[in-house]
Amino acid sequence: MSSHGDPIPMTSSACGPLSGVAEVPGDKSISHRSLILGAMAVGETTITGLLEGQDVLDTGKAMQAFGAEVINHGGGSWSVHGVGVGGFAEPDQVIDCGNSGTGVRLIMGAMATSPISVTFTGDASLNGRPMARVTDPLALFGCQAVGRAGGRLPMTLVGAADPVPVRYTVPVPSAQVKSAVLLAGLNAPGETVVIEEEATRDHTERMLAGFGAEISTEVTDEGRVITLKGQPELKPQHIDVPRDPSSAAFPVCAALIVPGSDVLVPNIGLNPTRAGLFTTLREMGADLVYENEREEGGEPVADLRARFSPDLKGIEVPAERAASMIDEYPVLSVVASFASGETHMPGVKELRVKESDRIDAMAVGLRAAGVTVEDGPDWWTVTGLGHGHVTGGVTCASHLDHRIAMSFLVMGMATQKPMSVDDGGPIATSFPIFEALMGGLGADIQRGG
């Protein structure tokens, strides 16, 4: 069942060539951080191109609950009147983060070093996801957490009245955990240090620097060492949010597997900690090119042109690339189904604890559609059937996971028989215009059982 009402079954059928310009929404990661850092700055931060999916809207509501003034001016233009580092007020109500693991974990970090108590909850999917990976390092600052068994929501955090800086090595590559610790370190005295053995998306570091925080990154024998000086006065910014590469993945991958397709996706953020999917697709033989490469707001940006690629080959995806494309493995597995040979994807245990167990969810659906999939605790292998040979014709469970739903709908655009998902409602959390955008390119997606 959708987190926002009754289930919305959807079916995707084989279609003619996809063509046109795919104006995908703003980057979700940057949108979340824009609202949170804007709320922690002193003065008015203005934002254009904000992703107005439910996940980000929930973060905006949370910042209002903490005392910031968050105003929607229409057309993706927003402003945030911040309360300053350490200025969060105690919310009157429970903070509902809906489906967003990013939202809840970043907000937990932002409030962990303020002397306030906050209760967090979410939808059924979010309330089943473990939070200890964030609350454990936040406890080092002096923050206390009480939740359900297994460190699950609903959960109450009592922020540290007298926080201390920490030095923390992230045990598993996770931009969410790293970012939560850095946001907590903003209101701790002295220097907070985060060490990650594998680089993850660095939007938080880039944006903290942009807001005036004193932050540095050094690569040492320990890994990537990020040092943040606490208790700065963050300066308000104007942020033009680039388009989301994770959302761009869907029209791009669809174009690669639908005969005759030629799709342009403009203004995509190509931060090297996010662009692993596009590198992987090119290694598989995808006709994917970058046009008009440039830099906007400290982030590399380009226009992506994706064309039908009938001779895709399976590859070994380097494990060290996983952090830069962790959200894109579901739709990559769809492309791999239309390639020749095996695509092996190691180092992906993070997929087991996303909105759903994404390895299991995709493996079950792909097998039902006629594709061979093997999987283990932190790896999976898809044996592709080549273009035109994937049967389809099944209904797959989305498990309240937007990326699972969209991936199977992309698959149905090139299978012999239509592909259905039991509930496409969660798509609205990250890509509310998905159906309209794909339909405008020529896709055939229908609602109904």
Secondary structure, 3 states (H helix, E strand, C coil): CCCCCCCCCEEEECCCCCEEECCCCECHHHHHHHHHHHHHEEEEEEEECCCCCHHHHHHHHHHHHCCCEEEEEECCEEEEEEECCCCCCCCCCCEECCCCHHHHHHHHHHHCCCCCEEEEECCCCHHHCCCHHHHHHHHHHCCEEEEECCCEEEEEEECCCCCCCCEEEECCCCHHHHHHHHHHHCCCCCEEEEEECCCCCCHHHHHHHHCCCCEEEEEECCEEEEEEECCCCECCCEEECCECHHHHHHHHHHHHHCCCCEEEEEEEECCCCCCHHHHHHHHCCCEEEEEEEEEECCEEEEEEEEECCCCCECCECCHHHHHHCHHHHHHHHHHHHCCEEEEEEECCHHHHHCCCCHHHHHHHHHHHCCCEEEEECCEEEEEEECCCCCCECCEECCCCCHHHHHHHHHHHCCCCECEEECCCHHHHHCCCCHHHHHHHHCCEEEECC
